[in-house]
Amino acid sequence: MKRQFPVNLPEGYVDFFKNLETWQNEQQAKLKKSYLPVEIDVLKVLSNTNKPVLQSIEFPLVEEQYKEQFKELLQFLKNERPEITGMLEKMQKNIDQLDFNQLILKFLEADDSYFAETAALIEVTADILIFTVDHSLRPFLRTWAEPYYARIAEDEFKSWNFANICPFCGSRSHFSRLRAADGRRFMFCDQCFTEWETRNIYCVHCGNDSPDTIQYLTVEGDLAFQVYTCEECKGYLKTFDERQKGDKTDLFIANIETVYLDIMAQERGYSSHDNG
């Protein structure tokens, strides 16, 4: 059944991201046949370093293989977003000027200045360069992370100290789910699709756990989708409550669909704390 939104989202907004996820799923299916990273003991790595796996283990990526996927994403975007064809064609024309190993490294390090300089060289915006590097990388991240989903989400993994940072790829999470069976909270990474448990009545930004200063907001008729707010740091976290629906949902798409919760929270003075 097609989900009805409590607000009007931009035309084509959700469909674009659904099509993008489908494209990434197709790429991941292909990669499973050819991209076989060395197996690692993720729980041991996390316990020994207390850092995300990708900050401790070298990312096993073949540059040419990634470059081909990057090219395919550019073509996908030309079909889906014809209004940015000009910039996409500049990227296609200048693709041999891009150092893909550096692009991936600087993306994982969130080095905005590197992307600003590189984008200026090929005459595109930094945002579009970051977007293309990010979304062409995600099928690789998910292929590598997928065998470890259960281990990271399992009960004995309790030592992770960074509630809103993905223990696998290090991305910042803005979305969680409350499990239908018991109401336990699991954070969700929209880059590599890893989930990890964190406390329920708890601010994932500052660690505040005072029930009096943590609340949640909903939109009438849309109770399964919530935004938790913290009065200590003015942070917020979007959440899907499975108990309201009785089943799971595509958390990647749910995060996109609930942009209205971001707007509602930000209008009330709360922040996702993306920069810290």
C-alpha positions in Angstrom: 0.0 0.0 0.0 1.4 3.4 -1.0 2.2 5.5 2.1 0.3 8.8 2.5 2.3 11.7 3.8 1.0 14.2 6.3 2.6 17.0 4.2 3.3 17.6 0.5 6.8 16.5 -0.4 8.5 18.0 -3.5 7.3 16.2 -6.7 9.5 13.2 -7.6 11.5 13.5 -4.4 10.7 10.1 -2.9 10.6 8.4 -6.2 14.1 9.5 -7.1 15.5 8.0 -3.9 13.5 4.8 -4.3 15.0 4.5 -7.8 18.5 5.3 -6.5 18.2 2.6 -3.8 17.0 0.1 -6.5 20.0 1.0 -8.6 22.3 0.5 -5.6 20.7 -2.8 -4.8 21.3 -4.0 -8.4 24.9 -2.9 -8.2 25.4 -4.7 -4.9 23.9 -7.9 -6.4 26.6 -7.7 -9.1 29.4 -6.9 -6.7 28.6 -10.0 -4.6 29.9 -12.1 -7.5 33.2 -10.2 -7.9 33.9 -8.1 -4.8 35.1 -10.3 -2.0 36.8 -8.4 0.8 38.9 -10.4 3.3 36.8 -11.5 6.3 37.5 -9.7 9.5 36.6 -10.2 13.2 34.5 -7.0 13.5 33.8 -7.4 17.2 37.5 -7.9 18.0 38.4 -4.8 15.9 35.8 -2.7 17.6 36.7 -3.8 21.1 40.5 -3.3 20.5 40.3 0.1 18.9 37.0 1.7 20.0 36.9 3.2 16.5 34.7 2.4 13.4 35.9 -0.6 11.4 36.8 1.6 8.4 39.1 3.7 10.5 41.0 0.6 11.6 41.0 -1.6 8.5 42.1 -0.5 5.0 39.1 -0.3 2.6 39.7 -3.2 0.1 38.6 -1.4 -3.0 39.8 -1.8 -6.6 40.0 1.6 -8.1 39.0 0.6 -11.6 36.0 -1.3 -10.4 34.9 1.7 -8.4 35.5 4.0 -11.3 33.2 1.9 -13.5 30.5 2.1 -10.9 31.0 5.8 -10.6 30.5 6.1 -14.4 27.3 4.1 -14.2 25.9 6.3 -11.5 26.6 9.4 -13.7 24.5 7.8 -16.4 21.7 6.9 -14.0 21.6 10.5 -12.7 21.5 11.9 -16.3 18.3 9.8 -16.8 16.8 10.7 -13.4 17.9 14.3 -13.0 18.1 15.8 -16.5 18.3 19.3 -15.0 21.9 18.6 -13.8 23.0 17.0 -17.1 25.5 19.9 -17.7 27.5 19.2 -14.5 27.2 15.4 -15.0 28.7 15.7 -18.5 31.6 17.8 -17.2 32.3 15.0 -14.7 32.2 12.4 -17.5 34.5 14.6 -19.7 37.0 15.1 -16.9 36.8 11.7 -15.2 40.4 10.8 -15.9 41.4 13.9 -13.8 39.9 12.4 -10.7 42.0 10.4 -8.3 39.4 7.9 -7.1 41.5 6.4 -4.3 41.9 10.0 -2.9 38.2 10.8 -3.4 37.2 7.8 -1.4 39.7 8.5 1.4 38.8 12.2 1.6 35.1 11.3 1.6 35.5 8.9 4.5 37.5 11.6 6.3 34.8 14.2 5.5 37.4 16.5 4.0 35.2 19.3 2.6 38.1 21.5 1.5 39.5 18.7 -0.7 36.1 18.3 -2.4 35.8 22.1 -2.8 39.2 22.3 -4.6 38.6 19.2 -6.7 35.1 20.3 -7.8 36.4 23.7 -8.8 39.0 22.1 -11.1 36.3 20.2 -13.1 33.8 23.1 -12.8 31.1 21.4 -10.8 29.7 22.1 -7.3 31.2 20.3 -4.3 27.8 19.0 -3.4 27.3 17.1 -6.6 30.8 15.7 -6.4 30.3 14.5 -2.9 26.9 13.1 -3.7 28.3 11.0 -6.6 31.3 9.7 -4.7 29.0 8.9 -1.8 26.2 7.0 -3.6 28.5 5.1 -6.0 30.5 4.0 -2.9 27.5 2.7 -1.0 27.1 -0.6 -2.8 30.7 -1.5 -1.9 30.2 -0.5 1.7 27.0 -2.5 2.0 28.6 -5.6 0.3 31.4 -5.5 2.8 29.3 -4.7 5.8 26.4 -7.1 5.2 28.1 -10.3 6.6 28.5 -8.5 9.9 25.0 -7.0 10.4 23.9 -9.7 12.8 27.1 -9.7 14.8 27.0 -5.9 15.3 23.3 -5.9 16.2 23.5 -9.0 18.5 22.9 -8.7 22.2 26.5 -9.0 23.4 27.7 -6.0 21.4 27.4 -3.5 24.2 30.8 -1.8 24.1 30.2 0.9 21.5 30.4 4.3 23.0 29.3 6.5 20.1 25.5 6.1 19.8 25.0 8.0 16.6 28.2 6.9 14.8 28.1 3.8 12.7 30.5 1.2 14.2 31.3 -0.1 10.7 31.8 2.8 8.3 31.8 5.8 10.7 28.9 7.7 9.2 26.7 9.8 11.4 23.2 8.3 11.9 20.0 10.4 12.0 17.5 7.6 12.1 16.5 4.7 14.4 13.8 2.1 14.9 12.1 0.7 18.0 11.8 -3.0 17.6 8.2 -4.4 17.5 9.0 -7.3 19.8 10.4 -5.4 22.8 10.7 -1.7 22.0 14.5 -1.7 22.0 16.2 1.0 19.9 18.5 0.3 17.0 20.3 3.0 15.2 20.4 2.7 11.4 23.3 3.8 9.0 21.9 4.8 5.6 25.3 4.4 4.0 26.2 0.8 4.8 22.9 -0.3 6.3 24.5 -1.5 9.6 22.2 -1.4 12.7 23.4 -1.3 16.3 21.6 -1.1 19.6 21.5 1.9 21.8 19.6 2.9 24.9 16.0 4.0 24.5 15.3 7.1 26.6 18.7 8.6 25.8 20.1 11.4 23.7 22.4 10.0 21.1 24.1 13.4 20.7 25.0 14.3 24.3 24.2 11.2 26.4 21.5 12.9 28.4 19.2 10.3 29.9 16.9 12.4 32.0 13.3 11.4 31.1 12.1 15.0 32.0 14.3 16.5 29.3 13.7 13.9 26.5 10.4 14.1 24.6 9.1 13.0 21.3 6.9 14.7 18.7 4.6 13.1 16.1 2.3 14.3 13.4 -1.4 13.4 13.7 -2.3 10.3 11.7 1.4 9.3 11.4 2.2 8.0 14.9 4.8 5.4 13.8 7.2 8.1 12.7 8.5 10.1 15.6 11.2 12.7 16.4 12.9 12.5 19.8 14.2 15.8 21.2 16.7 16.6 23.9 16.4 19.8 26.0 20.0 19.6 27.1 21.7 19.9 23.8 18.7 20.7 21.6 19.4 17.7 19.4 16.8 15.5 17.7 16.6 12.0 16.3 14.0 10.6 13.9 12.6 7.2 14.7 10.3 4.5 13.3 8.3 2.7 15.9 7.6 -0.8 14.7 5.1 -1.3 17.5 2.7 1.2 15.9 2.7 -0.7 12.6 3.5 -4.3 13.7 6.1 -4.8 11.0 9.4 -3.5 9.6 9.9 -0.8 6.9 12.6 0.2 4.5 14.6 2.4 6.8 16.5 4.1 4.0 13.3 5.3 2.4 11.6 6.0 5.7 14.5 8.4 6.5 13.9 10.2 3.1 10.1 10.2 3.5 10.3 11.8 6.9 12.0 15.0 5.9 8.9 16.8 7.3 10.0 15.6 10.8 13.4 17.3 10.2 11.6 20.5 9.2 9.3 20.3 12.2 12.2 19.8 14.7 14.4 22.5 13.2 11.5 25.0 13.2 11.3 24.3 17.0 15.0 25.0 17.4 16.4 21.5 17.5 19.4 20.3 15.5 20.8 17.0 14.0 24.2 18.2 15.1 25.8 17.1 11.8 29.0 19.1 12.5 29.8 17.7 15.8 
